[in-house]
Amino acid sequence: MLLTACRSDTETSNYGFELGDLNARLENRQINISTHLDMRLSRPVREALDSGIPLTVEFIARHRQRGRWLSGVENQTRKRWDIRYLPLSRHYALSDTDSGQQETFARFRHLQVRMNQVLLALPLASGSSGPQQLEVKVRLRLASLPAPMRLPALLSREWQLHSAWKQWQFELPA
């Protein structure tokens, strides 16, 4: 009886967000970042989406001078996408919250393929030079859920979808 109540590690790892390799280029005092997102929703999150609850996926990119942790983050940017299920057309919609641009997909797996390639731009703070560090993370933004769902989502492991921080180190000339 005890064995039926236990979960295996493979069962709990069937969902989550994972960032692939981080590629960054410095152009005109701006860091252009590209990465891959492996987005696997847990059963409760997918059921909520398919029931009409919109989800917000948020990317956070920040940069700081390496070795100066007490000075804090020099610059940070956030990029958000809203994911919705459209029941009348049986499609999924992906909306960029900054530009308002929306794409629709016949299947959720097609939306996952689209989210596989993510591009971000992070302007550098003026006067930045020397050793630098770039960090990128993605998470499901629980604060965007309807109010009655927030507390249960905060308390449930299956709603805690986020990646670890990915880091990239580089040197800026003076």
FENGI-V219317 format. One record per run of one state. SS is the DSSP state (~ for helix, > for strand, _ for the rest). FROM is the first residue (numbers start at 0). LEN is the number of residues. If there is no record, write none. Layout:
ss & from & len
SS & FROM & LEN
SS & FROM & LEN
This chain:
ss & from & len
_ & 0 & 1
~ & 1 & 4
_ & 5 & 3
~ & 8 & 4
_ & 12 & 3
> & 15 & 4
_ & 19 & 3
> & 22 & 5
_ & 27 & 2
> & 29 & 11
_ & 40 & 2
~ & 42 & 8
_ & 50 & 4
> & 54 & 11
_ & 65 & 3
~ & 68 & 3
_ & 71 & 3
> & 74 & 12
_ & 86 & 4
> & 90 & 6
_ & 96 & 5
> & 101 & 4
_ & 105 & 2
~ & 107 & 8
_ & 115 & 1
> & 116 & 7
_ & 123 & 6
> & 129 & 11
_ & 140 & 1
~ & 141 & 3
_ & 144 & 2
~ & 146 & 9
_ & 155 & 1
~ & 156 & 3
_ & 159 & 2
> & 161 & 1
_ & 162 & 3
> & 165 & 7
_ & 172 & 2
